[in-house]
Amino acid sequence: MRATLQAHRVETTVGQDGTLTIDHLPFPAGESVEVIILPRSASLQPGNPYPLRGSRVRYDDPLQPVAADDWNALR
């Protein structure tokens, strides 16, 4: 029988002493869990519908067809 994967997302801030405290988890006491910690990127914050706005863009030969030489590889 396969176990059902149950994920729980929590956003918190690292304390001055470099520790995190997570309370009221929806898992029973003694259950083994995996913890993955990712930094919260400013560009992924809710309310930023245009995360690429202001980023640099460079076009090499913008009027040339893309991958024109690859069409013959399909034959």
N, CA, C and O atoms as CSV, one atom per row, in Angstrom:
chain,resi,resn,atom,element,x,y,z
A,1,MET,N,N,0.842,-1.182,0.000
A,1,MET,CA,C,0.000,0.000,0.000
A,1,MET,C,C,0.881,1.237,0.000
A,1,MET,O,O,1.815,1.320,0.798
A,2,ARG,N,N,0.613,2.195,-0.869
A,2,ARG,CA,C,1.407,3.418,-0.965
A,2,ARG,C,C,0.909,4.456,0.022
A,2,ARG,O,O,-0.292,4.611,0.242
A,3,ALA,N,N,1.866,5.164,0.611
A,3,ALA,CA,C,1.515,6.265,1.514
A,3,ALA,C,C,1.141,7.485,0.682
A,3,ALA,O,O,1.716,7.724,-0.380
A,4,THR,N,N,0.188,8.242,1.166
A,4,THR,CA,C,-0.225,9.456,0.492
A,4,THR,C,C,0.718,10.583,0.885
A,4,THR,O,O,0.981,10.789,2.070
A,5,LEU,N,N,1.229,11.314,-0.103
A,5,LEU,CA,C,2.117,12.436,0.154
A,5,LEU,C,C,1.295,13.613,0.649
A,5,LEU,O,O,0.372,14.064,-0.029
A,6,GLN,N,N,1.624,14.099,1.809
A,6,GLN,CA,C,0.920,15.233,2.391
A,6,GLN,C,C,1.925,16.351,2.596
A,6,GLN,O,O,2.818,16.234,3.436
A,7,ALA,N,N,1.793,17.440,1.836
A,7,ALA,CA,C,2.704,18.573,1.951
A,7,ALA,C,C,2.054,19.649,2.804
A,7,ALA,O,O,0.833,19.805,2.823
A,8,HIS,N,N,2.895,20.378,3.502
A,8,HIS,CA,C,2.413,21.483,4.329
A,8,HIS,C,C,3.367,22.651,4.120
A,8,HIS,O,O,4.563,22.531,4.386
A,9,ARG,N,N,2.850,23.774,3.649
A,9,ARG,CA,C,3.679,24.946,3.357
A,9,ARG,C,C,3.526,25.966,4.467
A,9,ARG,O,O,2.417,26.284,4.895
A,10,VAL,N,N,4.671,26.476,4.929
A,10,VAL,CA,C,4.702,27.490,5.974
A,10,VAL,C,C,5.707,28.547,5.572
A,10,VAL,O,O,6.817,28.223,5.150
A,11,GLU,N,N,5.332,29.805,5.698
A,11,GLU,CA,C,6.282,30.892,5.484
A,11,GLU,C,C,6.610,31.498,6.830
A,11,GLU,O,O,5.716,31.797,7.621
A,12,THR,N,N,7.898,31.680,7.088
A,12,THR,CA,C,8.342,32.231,8.355
A,12,THR,C,C,9.642,32.989,8.122
A,12,THR,O,O,10.144,33.036,6.999
A,13,THR,N,N,10.174,33.570,9.157
A,13,THR,CA,C,11.398,34.349,9.071
A,13,THR,C,C,12.447,33.739,9.988
A,13,THR,O,O,12.134,33.303,11.096
A,14,VAL,N,N,13.686,33.711,9.525
A,14,VAL,CA,C,14.786,33.196,10.334
A,14,VAL,C,C,15.053,34.187,11.463
A,14,VAL,O,O,15.157,35.391,11.229
A,15,GLY,N,N,15.160,33.676,12.680
A,15,GLY,CA,C,15.407,34.520,13.842
A,15,GLY,C,C,16.836,35.052,13.877
A,15,GLY,O,O,17.691,34.605,13.112
A,16,GLN,N,N,17.087,35.997,14.756
A,16,GLN,CA,C,18.417,36.602,14.898
A,16,GLN,C,C,19.477,35.549,15.209
A,16,GLN,O,O,20.638,35.705,14.830
A,17,ASP,N,N,19.088,34.495,15.887
A,17,ASP,CA,C,20.047,33.447,16.251
A,17,ASP,C,C,20.164,32.368,15.167
A,17,ASP,O,O,20.841,31.359,15.368
A,18,GLY,N,N,19.501,32.580,14.014
A,18,GLY,CA,C,19.590,31.637,12.899
A,18,GLY,C,C,18.689,30.431,13.012
A,18,GLY,O,O,18.913,29.431,12.329
A,19,THR,N,N,17.678,30.497,13.853
A,19,THR,CA,C,16.783,29.354,14.037
A,19,THR,C,C,15.396,29.631,13.463
A,19,THR,O,O,14.998,30.781,13.272
A,20,LEU,N,N,14.680,28.553,13.196
A,20,LEU,CA,C,13.288,28.619,12.752
A,20,LEU,C,C,12.431,27.846,13.747
A,20,LEU,O,O,12.850,26.820,14.283
A,21,THR,N,N,11.235,28.351,13.981
A,21,THR,CA,C,10.272,27.636,14.815
A,21,THR,C,C,8.993,27.486,14.010
A,21,THR,O,O,8.444,28.464,13.503
A,22,ILE,N,N,8.527,26.249,13.901
A,22,ILE,CA,C,7.289,25.970,13.174
A,22,ILE,C,C,6.348,25.261,14.136
A,22,ILE,O,O,6.642,24.164,14.611
A,23,ASP,N,N,5.220,25.892,14.418
A,23,ASP,CA,C,4.240,25.343,15.352
A,23,ASP,C,C,3.011,24.833,14.615
A,23,ASP,O,O,2.757,25.205,13.469
A,24,HIS,N,N,2.258,23.980,15.286
A,24,HIS,CA,C,0.946,23.507,14.819
A,24,HIS,C,C,1.028,22.793,13.473
A,24,HIS,O,O,0.249,23.078,12.564
A,25,LEU,N,N,1.967,21.872,13.353
A,25,LEU,CA,C,2.079,21.089,12.124
A,25,LEU,C,C,0.978,20.029,12.072
A,25,LEU,O,O,0.576,19.501,13.108
A,26,PRO,N,N,0.486,19.715,10.861
A,26,PRO,CA,C,-0.617,18.757,10.731
A,26,PRO,C,C,-0.146,17.301,10.649
A,26,PRO,O,O,-0.736,16.502,9.921
A,27,PHE,N,N,0.904,16.953,11.385
A,27,PHE,CA,C,1.436,15.601,11.397
A,27,PHE,C,C,1.412,15.079,12.826
A,27,PHE,O,O,1.580,15.854,13.767
A,28,PRO,N,N,1.210,13.796,12.998
A,28,PRO,CA,C,1.186,13.246,14.357
A,28,PRO,C,C,2.582,13.257,14.983
A,28,PRO,O,O,3.586,13.162,14.278
A,29,ALA,N,N,2.633,13.371,16.287
A,29,ALA,CA,C,3.897,13.341,17.023
A,29,ALA,C,C,4.634,12.048,16.715
A,29,ALA,O,O,4.026,10.978,16.696
A,30,GLY,N,N,5.934,12.136,16.476
A,30,GLY,CA,C,6.751,10.972,16.192
A,30,GLY,C,C,6.852,10.606,14.729
A,30,GLY,O,O,7.658,9.750,14.367
A,31,GLU,N,N,6.049,11.236,13.869
A,31,GLU,CA,C,6.115,10.925,12.442
A,31,GLU,C,C,7.388,11.524,11.842
A,31,GLU,O,O,7.755,12.659,12.148
A,32,SER,N,N,8.048,10.761,10.998
A,32,SER,CA,C,9.250,11.224,10.315
A,32,SER,C,C,8.841,12.128,9.151
A,32,SER,O,O,7.987,11.755,8.346
A,33,VAL,N,N,9.446,13.315,9.059
A,33,VAL,CA,C,9.133,14.266,7.995
A,33,VAL,C,C,10.425,14.742,7.336
A,33,VAL,O,O,11.504,14.634,7.919
A,34,GLU,N,N,10.310,15.259,6.139
A,34,GLU,CA,C,11.436,15.852,5.422
A,34,GLU,C,C,11.232,17.358,5.401
A,34,GLU,O,O,10.131,17.834,5.125
A,35,VAL,N,N,12.286,18.106,5.690
A,35,VAL,CA,C,12.203,19.565,5.722
A,35,VAL,C,C,13.102,20.119,4.632
A,35,VAL,O,O,14.290,19.802,4.586
A,36,ILE,N,N,12.545,20.946,3.752
A,36,ILE,CA,C,13.294,21.615,2.692
A,36,ILE,C,C,13.115,23.113,2.907
A,36,ILE,O,O,11.988,23.599,2.999
A,37,ILE,N,N,14.216,23.839,2.988
A,37,ILE,CA,C,14.149,25.278,3.258
A,37,ILE,C,C,14.648,26.023,2.029
A,37,ILE,O,O,15.766,25.789,1.571
A,38,LEU,N,N,13.827,26.915,1.494
A,38,LEU,CA,C,14.164,27.719,0.324
A,38,LEU,C,C,14.046,29.189,0.673
A,38,LEU,O,O,13.137,29.572,1.408
A,39,PRO,N,N,14.954,30.035,0.158
A,39,PRO,CA,C,14.806,31.471,0.391
A,39,PRO,C,C,13.623,31.998,-0.415
A,39,PRO,O,O,13.360,31.529,-1.522
A,40,ARG,N,N,12.935,32.943,0.129
A,40,ARG,CA,C,11.793,33.563,-0.555
A,40,ARG,C,C,12.328,34.632,-1.486
A,40,ARG,O,O,12.868,35.635,-1.020
A,41,SER,N,N,12.191,34.444,-2.787
A,41,SER,CA,C,12.684,35.391,-3.777
A,41,SER,C,C,11.724,36.557,-3.900
A,41,SER,O,O,10.509,36.362,-3.922
A,42,ALA,N,N,12.254,37.763,-3.982
A,42,ALA,CA,C,11.415,38.956,-4.102
A,42,ALA,C,C,10.597,38.927,-5.385
A,42,ALA,O,O,9.479,39.442,-5.412
A,43,SER,N,N,11.136,38.329,-6.457
A,43,SER,CA,C,10.410,38.302,-7.725
A,43,SER,C,C,9.243,37.322,-7.698
A,43,SER,O,O,8.377,37.380,-8.572
A,44,LEU,N,N,9.199,36.428,-6.719
A,44,LEU,CA,C,8.110,35.460,-6.634
A,44,LEU,C,C,7.064,35.847,-5.603
A,44,LEU,O,O,6.146,35.072,-5.334
A,45,GLN,N,N,7.188,37.022,-5.027
A,45,GLN,CA,C,6.231,37.480,-4.022
A,45,GLN,C,C,4.849,37.628,-4.656
A,45,GLN,O,O,4.744,38.081,-5.795
A,46,PRO,N,N,3.807,37.261,-3.954
A,46,PRO,CA,C,2.457,37.515,-4.462
A,46,PRO,C,C,2.269,39.013,-4.684
A,46,PRO,O,O,2.780,39.828,-3.916
A,47,GLY,N,N,1.551,39.363,-5.713
A,47,GLY,CA,C,1.328,40.777,-5.999
A,47,GLY,C,C,2.308,41.316,-7.022
A,47,GLY,O,O,2.207,42.481,-7.409
A,48,ASN,N,N,3.263,40.496,-7.477
A,48,ASN,CA,C,4.181,40.921,-8.528
A,48,ASN,C,C,3.833,40.131,-9.789
A,48,ASN,O,O,4.431,39.087,-10.045
A,49,PRO,N,N,2.862,40.623,-10.587
A,49,PRO,CA,C,2.428,39.863,-11.757
A,49,PRO,C,C,3.440,39.887,-12.898
A,49,PRO,O,O,3.272,39.141,-13.863
A,50,TYR,N,N,4.474,40.707,-12.830
A,50,TYR,CA,C,5.461,40.840,-13.894
A,50,TYR,C,C,6.874,40.645,-13.336
A,50,TYR,O,O,7.643,41.605,-13.286
A,51,PRO,N,N,7.239,39.419,-12.913
A,51,PRO,CA,C,8.537,39.225,-12.272
A,51,PRO,C,C,9.728,39.463,-13.194
A,51,PRO,O,O,10.837,39.669,-12.702
A,52,LEU,N,N,9.539,39.444,-14.515
A,52,LEU,CA,C,10.650,39.681,-15.436
A,52,LEU,C,C,10.770,41.138,-15.868
A,52,LEU,O,O,11.697,41.494,-16.595
A,53,ARG,N,N,9.851,41.972,-15.434
A,53,ARG,CA,C,9.897,43.385,-15.815
A,53,ARG,C,C,11.207,44.002,-15.339
A,53,ARG,O,O,11.584,43.866,-14.175
A,54,GLY,N,N,11.898,44.683,-16.257
A,54,GLY,CA,C,13.144,45.339,-15.916
A,54,GLY,C,C,14.370,44.459,-16.107
A,54,GLY,O,O,15.496,44.941,-15.985
A,55,SER,N,N,14.174,43.170,-16.407
A,55,SER,CA,C,15.332,42.301,-16.630
A,55,SER,C,C,15.896,42.558,-18.027
A,55,SER,O,O,15.189,43.016,-18.925
A,56,ARG,N,N,17.158,42.260,-18.187
A,56,ARG,CA,C,17.821,42.502,-19.470
A,56,ARG,C,C,17.397,41.476,-20.505
A,56,ARG,O,O,17.213,40.296,-20.204
A,57,VAL,N,N,17.249,41.955,-21.732
A,57,VAL,CA,C,16.891,41.089,-22.850
A,57,VAL,C,C,17.852,41.403,-23.983
A,57,VAL,O,O,18.127,42.569,-24.263
A,58,ARG,N,N,18.366,40.362,-24.638
A,58,ARG,CA,C,19.265,40.558,-25.769
A,58,ARG,C,C,18.776,39.688,-26.916
A,58,ARG,O,O,18.545,38.492,-26.740
A,59,TYR,N,N,18.619,40.283,-28.080
A,59,TYR,CA,C,18.184,39.554,-29.261
A,59,TYR,C,C,19.335,39.488,-30.254
A,59,TYR,O,O,19.876,40.524,-30.642
A,60,ASP,N,N,19.715,38.286,-30.671
A,60,ASP,CA,C,20.693,38.097,-31.733
A,60,ASP,C,C,19.917,37.853,-33.010
A,60,ASP,O,O,19.157,36.888,-33.094
A,61,ASP,N,N,20.091,38.705,-34.005
A,61,ASP,CA,C,19.366,38.587,-35.273
A,61,ASP,C,C,17.868,38.425,-35.050
A,61,ASP,O,O,17.312,37.374,-35.369
A,62,PRO,N,N,17.207,39.438,-34.512
A,62,PRO,CA,C,15.786,39.294,-34.146
A,62,PRO,C,C,14.850,39.066,-35.330
A,62,PRO,O,O,13.721,38.614,-35.135
A,63,LEU,N,N,15.294,39.369,-36.560
A,63,LEU,CA,C,14.416,39.192,-37.716
A,63,LEU,C,C,14.671,37.888,-38.453
A,63,LEU,O,O,14.027,37.622,-39.468
A,64,GLN,N,N,15.595,37.069,-37.967
A,64,GLN,CA,C,15.897,35.796,-38.605
A,64,GLN,C,C,15.001,34.697,-38.021
A,64,GLN,O,O,14.623,34.760,-36.851
A,65,PRO,N,N,14.661,33.685,-38.841
A,65,PRO,CA,C,13.848,32.587,-38.322
A,65,PRO,C,C,14.601,31.818,-37.227
A,65,PRO,O,O,15.826,31.705,-37.267
A,66,VAL,N,N,13.877,31.309,-36.282
A,66,VAL,CA,C,14.475,30.543,-35.192
A,66,VAL,C,C,14.679,29.104,-35.641
A,66,VAL,O,O,13.753,28.475,-36.152
A,67,ALA,N,N,15.884,28.579,-35.453
A,67,ALA,CA,C,16.216,27.179,-35.739
A,67,ALA,C,C,15.894,26.771,-37.175
A,67,ALA,O,O,15.413,25.663,-37.412
A,68,ALA,N,N,16.157,27.661,-38.131
A,68,ALA,CA,C,15.865,27.352,-39.537
A,68,ALA,C,C,16.651,26.142,-40.011
A,68,ALA,O,O,16.133,25.358,-40.807
A,69,ASP,N,N,17.886,25.960,-39.549
A,69,ASP,CA,C,18.690,24.818,-39.964
A,69,ASP,C,C,18.184,23.493,-39.393
A,69,ASP,O,O,18.522,22.434,-39.922
A,70,ASP,N,N,17.403,23.528,-38.354
A,70,ASP,CA,C,16.916,22.302,-37.720
A,70,ASP,C,C,15.782,21.637,-38.497
A,70,ASP,O,O,15.489,20.465,-38.261
A,71,TRP,N,N,15.144,22.348,-39.406
A,71,TRP,CA,C,14.034,21.751,-40.160
A,71,TRP,C,C,14.482,20.549,-40.969
A,71,TRP,O,O,13.729,19.585,-41.102
A,72,ASN,N,N,15.692,20.584,-41.514
A,72,ASN,CA,C,16.184,19.451,-42.316
A,72,ASN,C,C,16.522,18.255,-41.453
A,72,ASN,O,O,16.544,17.131,-41.955
A,73,ALA,N,N,16.782,18.455,-40.191
A,73,ALA,CA,C,17.120,17.344,-39.293
A,73,ALA,C,C,15.918,16.429,-39.069
A,73,ALA,O,O,16.093,15.276,-38.674
A,74,LEU,N,N,14.722,16.909,-39.308
A,74,LEU,CA,C,13.520,16.107,-39.088
A,74,LEU,C,C,13.221,15.154,-40.234
A,74,LEU,O,O,12.339,14.302,-40.122
A,75,ARG,N,N,13.935,15.290,-41.313
A,75,ARG,CA,C,13.675,14.431,-42.492
A,75,ARG,C,C,14.403,13.140,-42.407
A,75,ARG,O,O,14.295,12.309,-43.309
